[in-house]
Amino acid sequence: MDTQTNRRGHREHVWYREHLKLNELKKRVESEKIENNYLSKENIPPYPRPEFHVTHLKHDTDGEGLRGIRESNGFCDPDPKGSLGLLWWSLMVRPEDIQSAERRLLDQIYPDRKEEQTQKQQSFLGKFSTSPAFLDSSMLGSNRFSFPLKELLTAYSQQFCSGAQPVMRVFKTVLYKKEVMYAVLVHRPANQERFSGYPLLPDDPNAVCAYRDGRFIWRPEAMCDTHSYEFVRNDEAKQVEVNELSREIYYVWDNVAIALHVEEGQVLKFSTEQLRKNLTFCEKGWPIITPPDSFDKFKDAEALVKELWPGYPSALEHSVNIQAP
């Protein structure tokens, strides 16, 4: 385990080459005498354990970063001297992903439900999908690029892998004050030896994250952040129910980050049209992990986008993910 301060000034505890589920992470934190008042909480009310099939990734940035992306027509490592050379993206869970995950979870819990029971079931998963990983808002900046995973990986394959499939590996688990981040490393096949110390990303039903059929499979360990509800099984009626808690409980939340490796000076390029088409505006989220001036009012962000993409036929839209706080 390494303890370090990242380039944004935040303290982080890092376990390389592993994706540690919460039970194991708690043991490591205790054995290594790391103080974390959120992770150590006991008696967290039951919450669902869905499986999300994610087909889109997002990259949030501030106005300065947006200008740099436009000028270079793509994405490069903002800190090439201080890192491996990584382009960081996050999973983007959309409303339809939550709906399909809810159906899968219900089919898993009650595989022999009758049609009448299915019709009576009230939607519930949205009440638990409340951590920053699910929100429209951003902790990093007002500008969000949202790319289909297939489009992003195809560009990476063509530009850096000579058309071959990129290699995916278990990169690290990072613990912050309230956040657990599971990072996946993506690299070109030519760098197999360089990154051979990192395990290949497994297609394992017990893994936090896997890749299958053009999708990332994410099984969140802590999807709520603030717990306001309790997940209840009514086995007699074969229904899932939700009980509101008398008080909110604050816990950790987790997310998956995708790190695309590039060599120093390399840019993952896209056309001007692709960049603008996949760009939306984000409200300021919480907690903020960048300087406050990383966020703009909508009219200011809109003016910058018009300056960088003059003549683009469509207006800047707000990001539509799940909800904003």
QUIURUR-V622192 format. One record per run of one state. SS is the DSSP state (A for helix, B for strand, O for the rest). FROM is the first residue (numbers start at 1). LEN is the number of residues. If there is no record, write none. Layout:
ss=<SS/SS>
from=<FROM/FROM>
len=<LEN/LEN>
This chain:
ss=<O/B/O/B/O/A/O/B/O/B/O/A/O/B/O/B/O/A/O/A/O/A/O/A/O/B/O/B/A/O/B/O/B/O/A/O/B/O/B/O/B/O/B/O/B/O/B/O/B/O/A/O/B/O/B/O/A/O/A/O/B/O>
from=<1/2/6/11/17/22/32/52/55/56/62/63/73/74/76/86/92/95/110/115/121/125/128/132/135/138/139/143/149/161/167/176/179/188/189/192/200/201/209/213/215/219/226/235/239/251/253/262/268/270/272/278/279/282/284/285/292/295/298/309/318/319>
len=<1/4/5/6/5/10/20/3/1/6/1/10/1/2/10/6/3/15/5/6/4/3/4/3/3/1/4/6/12/6/9/3/9/1/3/8/1/8/4/2/4/7/9/4/12/2/9/6/2/2/6/1/3/2/1/7/3/3/11/9/1/7>
